[in-house]
């Protein structure tokens, strides 16, 4: 196969695929119906033209018959007054008119037969056009319903282009929201730990933070000792903790200050 033939085949296949993608069956059916209506209109115009010709021939036949009757009357009158020559001329002309009338009758019969044939064809074509119109509307309705059902199914399954774009937008929004939430949580933790400075006027010093941590650790120890006591595992420890707490609570005795007696006046040192 030559290069030009291959290029031609590729071009035709591409064009056929593009046209098939662009083609809408409903538009194709409407176009076919329009062409059938145009053909039916042509047939009807043909019937009208044949009928017009037939009617014109009928008028010519009527005119020639009137002339023939007039010539016959004139021949009779000429013969009645003894003008046989005039009577013969009138009959000769009448005979020529009769020949023309016979030819026109043949044409009239042919036109009438053609008119009947075209009328029958017009009726048949009209019936076919009506049937095609009904079938066309049925196919269009079925295609529209199938197209709508396909789009609904694609939307439900998320494979349609429109819903795919919506799904991607929702996914991006959720990702950004999760990222912002993670960032906000991380900043809160850094502010709470003192790594970052809080410029909103609610700074806490390091000593207070250390005291808070110590208090939280003591609460944990007390809660752990309480759980051990409930399980019967740490009663001595609990008592020791409580005694230790009491001992810490009792005030320590203050060392007695020795009062130095001042020497009386007159006494030696």
C-alpha positions in Angstrom: 0.0 0.0 0.0 1.4 3.4 -1.0 1.9 6.3 1.4 -0.9 8.3 -0.2 -3.4 5.5 0.1 -2.5 5.0 3.8 -2.8 8.7 4.5 -6.2 8.8 2.7 -7.4 5.8 4.7 -6.3 7.4 8.0 -7.9 10.7 7.1 -11.2 9.0 6.2 -11.2 6.9 9.4 -10.5 10.0 11.5 -13.2 12.0 9.7 -15.7 9.1 10.0 -15.0 8.8 13.7 -15.4 12.6 14.2 -18.6 12.7 12.2 -20.0 9.7 14.1 -19.2 11.5 17.4 -20.8 14.8 16.2 -23.9 13.1 14.6 -27.1 13.3 16.5 -29.7 10.7 15.5 -32.6 13.0 16.2 -31.2 15.7 13.9 -30.6 13.0 11.2 -34.2 11.8 11.5 -35.5 15.3 11.3 -33.4 15.9 8.2 -34.7 12.7 6.5 -38.3 13.6 7.3 -37.7 17.1 5.8 -36.4 15.5 2.6 -39.4 13.2 2.4 -41.7 16.2 2.8 -39.8 18.0 0.0 -40.2 14.9 -2.2 -43.9 14.7 -1.4 -44.3 18.4 -2.2 -42.6 17.8 -5.6 -45.0 14.9 -6.4 -48.0 17.1 -5.5 -46.7 19.9 -7.7 -46.4 17.3 -10.5 -50.0 16.3 -9.9 -51.1 19.9 -10.0 -49.1 20.5 -13.3 -50.6 17.4 -15.0 -54.1 18.4 -13.8 -53.5 21.9 -15.2 -52.5 20.5 -18.6 -55.5 18.2 -18.6 -57.8 21.1 -17.9 -56.2 23.2 -20.6 -56.7 20.4 -23.2 -60.3 20.1 -22.0 -60.8 23.8 -22.7 -59.3 23.4 -26.2 -61.6 20.5 -26.9 -64.6 22.4 -25.8 -63.6 25.4 -28.0 -63.0 23.2 -31.1 -66.3 21.4 -30.6 -68.1 24.7 -30.4 -66.4 25.8 -33.7 -67.3 22.4 -35.3 -70.9 22.8 -34.4 -70.9 26.4 -35.7 -69.4 25.3 -39.0 -72.0 22.5 -39.2 -74.8 25.1 -38.8 -73.2 27.4 -41.3 -73.0 24.5 -43.9 -76.7 23.8 -43.3 -77.6 27.4 -43.9 -75.4 27.7 -47.0 -76.9 24.5 -48.4 -80.4 25.8 -47.7 -79.8 28.9 -49.8 -78.3 26.9 -52.6 -74.6 27.6 -51.8 -73.3 24.1 -52.0 -69.7 25.3 -52.3 -69.9 27.1 -49.1 -71.6 24.2 -47.4 -68.7 21.9 -48.7 -66.1 24.3 -47.3 -67.8 24.5 -43.9 -67.9 20.7 -43.7 -64.2 20.4 -44.7 -63.2 22.8 -42.0 -65.4 20.9 -39.6 -63.7 17.7 -40.5 -60.3 19.2 -39.8 -61.5 20.4 -36.4 -62.8 16.9 -35.7 -59.3 15.5 -36.4 -57.8 18.0 -33.9 -60.4 17.2 -31.4 -59.6 13.5 -31.6 -55.9 14.2 -31.1 -56.6 16.4 -28.1 -58.8 13.7 -26.6 -55.9 11.2 -26.9 -53.7 13.8 -25.1 -56.4 14.3 -22.5 -56.7 10.6 -21.8 -52.9 10.3 -21.4 -52.8 13.3 -19.1 -55.7 11.9 -17.0 -54.0 8.6 -16.7 -50.7 10.3 -15.6 -52.7 12.4 -13.2 -54.2 9.3 -11.6 -50.8 7.6 -11.4 -49.3 10.6 -9.7 -52.2 11.0 -7.4 -51.9 7.3 -6.3 -48.1 7.8 -5.8 -48.8 10.9 -3.8 -51.2 9.1 -1.5 -48.7 6.3 -1.0 -45.9 8.6 -0.3 -48.1 10.6 2.1 -48.8 7.4 4.0 -45.1 6.5 4.1 -44.2 10.0 5.3 -46.9 9.8 8.0 -45.6 6.4 9.2 -42.0 7.7 9.1 -43.0 10.7 11.1 -44.6 8.5 13.8 -41.6 6.2 13.9 -39.2 9.2 14.0 -40.9 10.7 17.0 -40.9 7.4 18.7 -37.2 6.9 18.1 -36.4 10.4 19.2 -38.3 10.0 22.4 -36.6 6.7 23.1 -33.2 8.1 22.3 -33.8 11.2 24.5 -34.9 8.9 27.4 -31.9 6.7 27.0 -29.6 9.7 26.9 -31.1 11.1 30.0 -30.9 7.7 31.8 -27.2 7.4 30.7 -26.4 10.9 32.1 -28.2 10.1 35.4 -26.3 6.8 35.7 -23.0 8.6 34.9 -23.8 11.2 37.5 -24.6 8.6 40.2 -21.4 6.7 39.4 -19.3 9.8 39.2 -17.9 9.1 35.7 -19.5 11.9 33.9 -17.4 15.0 33.0 -19.6 17.4 34.9 -19.8 15.3 38.1 -16.1 14.4 37.8 -15.2 18.1 37.9 -17.5 18.6 40.9 -15.9 15.6 42.6 -12.4 17.0 42.1 -13.5 20.4 43.4 -14.9 18.7 46.5 -11.8 16.6 47.0 -9.6 19.7 46.7 -11.8 21.6 49.2 -11.6 18.7 51.7 -7.8 18.5 51.3 -7.4 22.2 51.9 -9.7 22.1 54.9 -7.8 19.2 56.4 -4.5 21.0 55.8 -5.8 24.2 57.5 -7.1 22.2 60.5 -3.8 20.4 60.9 -1.9 23.7 60.6 -4.2 25.4 63.2 -3.8 22.4 65.6 0.0 22.5 65.2 0.2 26.3 65.9 -2.0 25.8 69.0 0.4 23.1 70.3 3.4 25.3 69.6 1.8 28.3 71.3 0.9 26.1 74.3 4.4 24.7 74.6 5.9 28.2 74.4 7.9 27.5 71.2 6.0 30.3 69.5 5.3 33.6 71.1 1.7 34.7 71.5 1.3 38.4 70.6 -2.3 38.6 71.5 -1.5 39.7 75.1 -2.1 36.3 76.8 1.6 35.2 77.3 2.4 33.0 80.2 5.9 32.8 81.9 8.0 29.7 82.1 7.6 29.4 85.9 3.8 29.2 85.6 4.1 26.6 82.9 6.5 24.5 85.1 4.1 24.8 88.0 1.2 23.7 85.9 3.2 20.7 84.7 4.1 19.8 88.2 0.6 20.1 89.4 -0.6 17.9 86.5 2.0 15.2 87.4 1.0 15.1 91.0 -2.6 14.7 90.0 -1.6 11.8 87.8 0.3 10.1 90.7 -2.6 10.5 93.1 -5.0 9.1 90.5 -2.7 6.1 89.9 -2.4 5.5 93.7 -6.2 5.6 94.0 -6.6 3.0 91.2 -4.1 0.7 92.9 -5.9 1.0 96.2 -9.2 0.1 94.5 -7.5 -3.0 93.0 -5.9 -3.9 96.4 -2.5 -3.5 95.0 -1.2 -0.4 96.6 -2.7 0.2 100.1 0.6 0.6 101.9 1.8 2.9 99.2 -1.5 4.9 99.5 -1.0 5.1 103.3 2.5 6.2 102.8 1.5 8.8 100.3 -1.3 10.0 102.7 1.1 10.0 105.7 3.7 11.8 103.6 1.1 14.4 102.8 0.1 14.8 106.4 3.7 15.2 107.5 4.1 17.8 104.9 1.0 19.5 106.1 2.2 19.6 109.9 4.1 22.8 110.7 7.8 22.3 111.5 8.8 23.4 115.1 10.6 26.7 115.1 14.0 26.7 116.8 13.8 28.5 120.2 15.7 31.7 120.3 18.0 32.1 123.2 17.3 35.3 125.0 20.4 37.0 126.1 20.1 38.5 129.5 21.5 42.0 129.7 23.7 42.7 132.8 22.2 44.7 135.5 23.7 48.0 136.2 26.7 47.8 138.5 27.4 44.2 137.7 30.5 43.2 136.0 30.6 41.6 132.7 
